[in-house]
């Protein structure tokens, strides 16, 4: 399968290729490789005086994205465990305080954000939902603390006045919308219906799917919305079905579980499309074959390509006494966020205040273009402690922040559901 239309993303981002279910996107600018040593033995790394850094999380333990909480918290915790294994070399110990973001209905963040901020963290990782992050971003960045999301995709953050303290390892929905809209068109669909969550994530993603689909010659014939906390979706389903579209996109969170039964038997499963907010392994929650052929997208490395990291993450998580992971979405992005924060602290000479660490995040991600490539915390830390500049390429991808904290390179995974209602990499 090939999606070849040029992305209409800001900052000249473009779609370069789609191969084996993964759409690879990058800026038009050349990303420079690492600088090799020019001779002589590499200097021995020198540890910074022992110090600790607190990182809090506000990730969804409850609410309509709670299924994303375990892989995200696992990513943060596993990264911290690896960082702390290297304390004797770096001097750095990372302490994690987990907190619940909830959603805009239960508003867990209203009590959890102040609790985490009272611990004087360097950064808060979260939320998963763009709409939830927008509820407390001013509170966090106003306190001089970094807010670092592994999953926010709304384009609102690119131009948000965040004092230079907001970063994310997930790419903007400009990119996911481009890939999904073109995928639907290339599947031969000429008309499209949508059911859309009415928040910055849902309406933003719907906008970019619409632009891409219409640019490919298609027409969006229905686009009803709903609000967080709604429990009845009959009117939205009826409106979309009455428009008789060729395909339906569900831009939702966990509410999709309540929406799908109203579509089964009335609309072909292989004409349904999911997004990162609801792409899940539903298994026996629905009758076998209910979702056969349905497709979906989410930003980040294809879960089928995570290799040993997936097994290591699961083993660490279960070793901490948790139930086995059933989802891995944004686990790699959460891991990379934590590693990058630790590397930025080392690059800043052991600083732990948000502003100083934030000032080094672009550098350690490779955004300054003059670093030496490295792919593990230990490898990157050695480069920094030896006087060099590290350019971390993570599990989720190169990352490479621009000047506003957005990743300039990204992959969009494309998936398809099988007979067992679980998804795997689309091989179209």
Residue pairs with C-beta under 8 A, 6 or more apart in sequence:
1 18
1 21
1 183
1 186
1 414
1 426
1 428
2 17
2 18
2 186
3 15
3 18
3 23
3 178
3 179
3 182
3 183
3 186
4 15
5 15
5 178
5 182
5 212
5 215
5 216
6 14
6 15
7 13
7 14
7 15
7 25
7 174
7 175
7 178
8 174
8 178
8 208
8 211
8 212
8 215
9 25
9 172
9 174
9 175
9 178
10 155
10 158
10 172
10 174
11 27
11 158
11 402
11 406
11 408
12 27
12 28
12 29
13 25
13 26
13 27
13 28
13 174
13 175
13 408
14 25
14 26
14 27
14 28
15 23
15 25
15 175
15 178
15 179
15 182
16 24
16 25
16 26
17 23
17 24
18 24
18 179
18 414
20 425
20 427
21 302
21 413
21 414
21 415
21 416
21 425
21 426
21 427
21 428
22 301
22 302
22 305
22 411
22 412
22 413
22 414
22 425
23 179
23 297
23 411
23 412
23 413
23 414
24 410
24 411
25 171
25 175
25 178
25 179
25 409
25 410
25 411
25 412
26 408
26 409
26 410
27 402
27 408
27 409
29 408
31 366
31 369
31 398
31 400
31 408
31 409
32 369
32 370
33 373
34 371
34 372
34 373
34 374
34 391
35 370
35 371
35 372
35 388
35 389
36 372
42 386
43 386
43 387
44 386
45 89
45 90
45 381
45 382
45 384
45 385
45 386
46 385
46 386
47 88
47 89
47 90
47 91
47 385
48 90
48 91
48 92
48 346
48 349
48 350
48 385
49 91
49 350
50 87
50 91
50 93
51 91
51 92
51 93
51 350
51 352
52 92
52 93
52 94
52 95
52 352
53 92
53 93
53 94
53 95
53 122
53 341
53 342
53 345
53 352
54 94
54 95
54 96
54 97
54 119
54 120
54 121
54 122
54 352
55 76
55 80
55 94
55 95
55 96
55 97
55 121
55 122
55 123
55 124
55 125
55 338
55 341
56 96
56 97
56 98
56 99
56 116
56 117
56 119
56 121
56 123
56 124
56 125
57 72
57 73
57 76
57 96
57 97
57 98
57 99
57 116
57 124
57 125
57 126
58 99
58 100
58 101
58 109
58 112
58 113
58 116
58 124
58 125
58 126
58 127
58 132
58 136
59 68
59 69
59 72
59 73
59 76
59 98
59 99
59 100
59 101
59 125
59 126
59 127
59 128
59 334
60 66
60 68
60 69
60 72
60 100
60 101
60 102
60 103
60 127
60 128
60 129
60 132
61 69
61 73
61 98
61 100
61 101
61 102
61 108
62 100
62 102
62 103
62 106
62 108
63 101
63 102
63 103
63 105
63 106
63 108
63 129
64 103
64 105
64 228
64 253
64 254
64 255
65 103
65 128
65 129
65 253
65 254
65 277
66 254
67 254
67 280
67 327
68 128
68 151
68 327
68 329
68 330
69 128
70 317
70 322
70 323
70 325
70 326
70 327
71 313
71 325
71 327
71 328
71 329
71 330
71 331
71 334
72 125
72 126
72 128
72 150
72 151
72 330
72 331
72 333
72 334
73 98
73 334
74 313
74 314
74 316
74 317
74 322
74 325
74 331
74 334
75 150
75 313
75 330
75 331
75 332
75 333
75 334
75 335
75 336
75 337
75 338
76 96
76 98
76 125
76 334
76 335
76 337
76 338
77 96
77 98
77 316
77 317
77 320
78 312
78 313
78 316
78 317
78 335
79 334
79 335
79 336
79 337
79 338
79 339
79 342
79 377
80 94
80 95
80 96
80 338
81 316
82 339
82 376
82 377
82 378
83 90
83 92
83 94
83 338
83 339
83 342
83 377
84 93
84 94
86 92
86 377
86 378
86 381
87 93
89 378
89 381
89 382
89 385
90 346
90 381
90 385
91 350
92 342
92 345
92 346
92 350
94 338
94 342
97 116
97 119
97 121
99 112
99 113
99 115
99 116
99 124
99 126
100 108
100 109
100 112
101 108
101 109
101 112
101 126
101 127
101 128
101 129
101 132
102 108
102 109
102 112
102 132
103 129
103 131
103 132
103 228
103 253
104 129
104 131
104 132
104 135
104 199
104 228
104 229
105 228
105 229
107 135
109 127
109 132
109 135
109 136
113 124
113 136
113 139
113 140
114 139
116 124
117 124
117 139
117 140
117 143
117 145
121 145
122 145
122 146
122 341
122 345
122 352
122 353
122 354
122 357
123 145
123 146
123 147
123 148
123 341
123 354
123 357
124 140
124 145
124 146
124 147
124 148
125 148
125 149
125 150
125 334
125 337
125 338
126 132
126 133
126 147
126 149
126 150
127 133
127 136
127 149
127 151
127 152
128 149
128 150
128 151
128 152
128 330
129 151
129 152
129 199
129 201
129 253
129 277
130 149
130 152
130 153
130 154
130 156
130 157
130 199
130 200
130 201
130 204
131 154
131 199
131 200
131 201
131 228
133 147
133 149
133 152
133 157
134 154
134 156
134 200
136 147
137 147
137 160
137 162
137 166
140 146
140 147
140 165
141 147
141 162
141 163
141 165
141 166
142 163
143 354
144 163
144 165
144 353
144 354
144 355
145 165
145 354
146 165
146 166
146 167
146 341
146 354
146 357
146 358
146 361
147 162
147 165
147 166
147 167
148 166
148 167
148 168
148 169
148 337
148 340
148 341
149 157
149 166
149 167
149 168
149 169
149 170
149 337
150 168
150 169
150 170
150 330
150 333
150 334
150 336
150 337
151 168
151 170
151 276
151 329
151 330
151 333
152 168
152 170
152 201
153 168
153 170
153 171
153 172
153 173
153 176
153 201
153 204
153 205
153 276
153 299
154 172
154 173
154 200
154 201
154 204
155 172
155 173
155 174
155 204
155 208
156 200
156 204
157 166
157 168
157 172
157 405
157 406
158 172
158 404
158 406
159 404
160 166
162 405
163 355
164 355
164 358
164 359
164 405
165 354
165 355
165 358
166 405
167 337
167 340
167 358
167 361
167 401
167 405
168 405
168 406
168 407
169 333
169 334
169 336
169 337
169 340
169 394
169 396
169 399
169 407
170 299
170 300
170 330
170 333
170 407
170 410
171 299
171 406
171 407
171 410
171 412
172 406
173 201
173 204
173 205
173 208
174 208
175 299
175 410
175 412
176 205
176 208
176 275
176 276
176 297
176 298
176 299
176 412
177 205
177 206
177 207
177 208
177 209
177 210
177 211
177 212
178 208
178 211
178 212
179 212
179 297
179 412
179 414
180 209
180 212
180 249
180 273
180 275
180 297
181 208
181 209
181 210
181 211
181 212
181 213
181 214
181 215
181 216
181 218
182 212
182 213
182 216
183 273
183 295
183 297
183 414
184 192
184 209
184 213
184 218
184 247
184 249
184 273
185 212
185 213
185 216
185 217
185 218
186 216
187 247
187 295
188 246
189 218
189 245
189 246
189 247
189 271
190 217
190 218
190 219
190 246
191 218
191 219
191 220
191 221
191 243
191 244
191 245
191 246
191 247
192 209
192 210
192 213
192 218
192 219
192 220
192 221
192 245
192 246
192 247
192 248
192 249
193 220
193 221
193 222
193 223
193 240
193 241
193 243
193 245
193 247
193 248
193 249
194 206
194 209
194 210
194 220
194 222
194 223
194 224
194 240
194 248
194 249
194 250
194 251
195 224
195 225
195 226
195 233
195 236
195 237
195 240
195 248
195 249
195 250
195 251
195 252
195 259
196 202
196 203
196 206
196 223
196 224
196 225
196 226
196 251
196 252
197 203
197 225
197 226
197 227
197 228
197 251
197 252
197 253
197 255
197 277
198 225
198 226
198 227
198 228
199 228
201 277
202 225
202 251
202 252
202 277
203 225
205 251
205 275
206 223
206 249
206 251
209 249
209 251
210 220
210 223
213 220
214 220
221 243
221 244
221 245
222 239
222 240
222 242
222 243
222 245
224 235
224 236
224 239
224 240
225 236
226 233
226 236
226 252
226 255
228 253
230 255
231 258
233 255
233 258
233 259
233 262
234 262
236 259
237 259
237 262
237 263
240 248
241 263
241 266
241 267
246 271
247 271
247 272
247 273
248 263
248 267
248 271
248 272
248 273
249 273
249 275
250 256
250 259
250 260
250 272
250 273
250 274
250 275
250 278
251 275
251 277
252 259
252 275
252 277
252 278
253 277
253 278
254 278
255 278
256 274
256 278
257 282
257 285
260 286
260 290
260 291
261 286
263 272
264 286
264 287
264 290
268 293
269 289
269 290
269 291
269 292
269 293
269 294
269 417
270 292
270 293
270 294
271 294
272 291
272 294
272 295
273 294
273 295
273 296
273 297
274 294
274 295
274 296
274 297
274 415
275 296
275 297
275 298
276 296
276 297
276 298
276 299
276 329
276 330
278 296
279 296
279 297
279 298
279 329
279 415
279 423
280 327
280 329
281 326
281 327
281 421
281 422
281 423
282 290
282 291
282 421
282 422
283 420
283 421
283 422
284 421
285 421
286 421
288 419
288 420
288 421
289 419
289 421
290 421
291 417
291 421
292 417
292 418
292 419
293 416
293 417
294 416
294 417
295 414
295 415
295 416
295 417
295 426
296 414
296 415
296 416
296 417
296 423
297 412
297 413
297 414
297 415
298 329
298 412
298 413
298 415
299 410
299 411
299 412
299 413
300 329
300 330
300 332
300 333
300 396
300 397
300 410
300 411
300 412
300 413
301 332
301 395
301 396
301 397
301 411
301 413
302 411
302 413
302 415
302 425
303 310
303 328
303 329
303 413
303 425
304 424
304 425
305 425
306 328
306 332
306 395
309 332
309 335
309 395
310 328
313 325
313 328
313 331
313 335
314 324
314 325
317 324
317 325
318 324
325 331
332 394
332 395
332 396
333 396
335 394
335 395
335 396
336 392
336 394
336 395
336 396
336 399
339 377
339 380
339 392
339 394
340 361
340 364
340 365
340 392
340 394
340 399
341 357
341 361
342 377
342 381
343 360
343 364
343 377
343 380
343 381
343 384
343 390
343 392
344 357
344 358
344 360
344 361
344 363
344 364
345 351
345 352
345 357
345 360
346 381
346 384
346 385
347 360
347 363
347 364
347 384
347 389
347 390
348 356
348 357
348 359
348 360
351 357
361 401
361 405
362 368
362 401
362 402
362 403
362 405
363 371
363 389
364 371
364 380
364 384
364 389
364 390
364 391
364 392
365 391
365 392
365 398
365 399
365 400
365 401
365 407
366 373
366 391
366 392
366 393
366 398
366 399
366 400
367 400
367 401
367 402
367 403
367 408
368 389
370 389
371 383
371 388
371 389
371 390
371 391
372 383
372 388
372 389
372 390
372 391
373 391
373 393
374 380
374 383
374 390
374 391
374 392
374 393
375 392
375 393
375 394
380 390
380 392
381 390
383 389
383 390
384 390
392 399
393 399
397 407
397 409
397 410
397 411
398 407
398 409
399 407
399 409
400 407
400 408
400 409
401 407
401 408
402 408
413 425
414 425
414 426
414 428
415 423
415 424
415 425
415 426
416 423
416 424
416 425
416 426
416 427
416 428
417 423
418 424
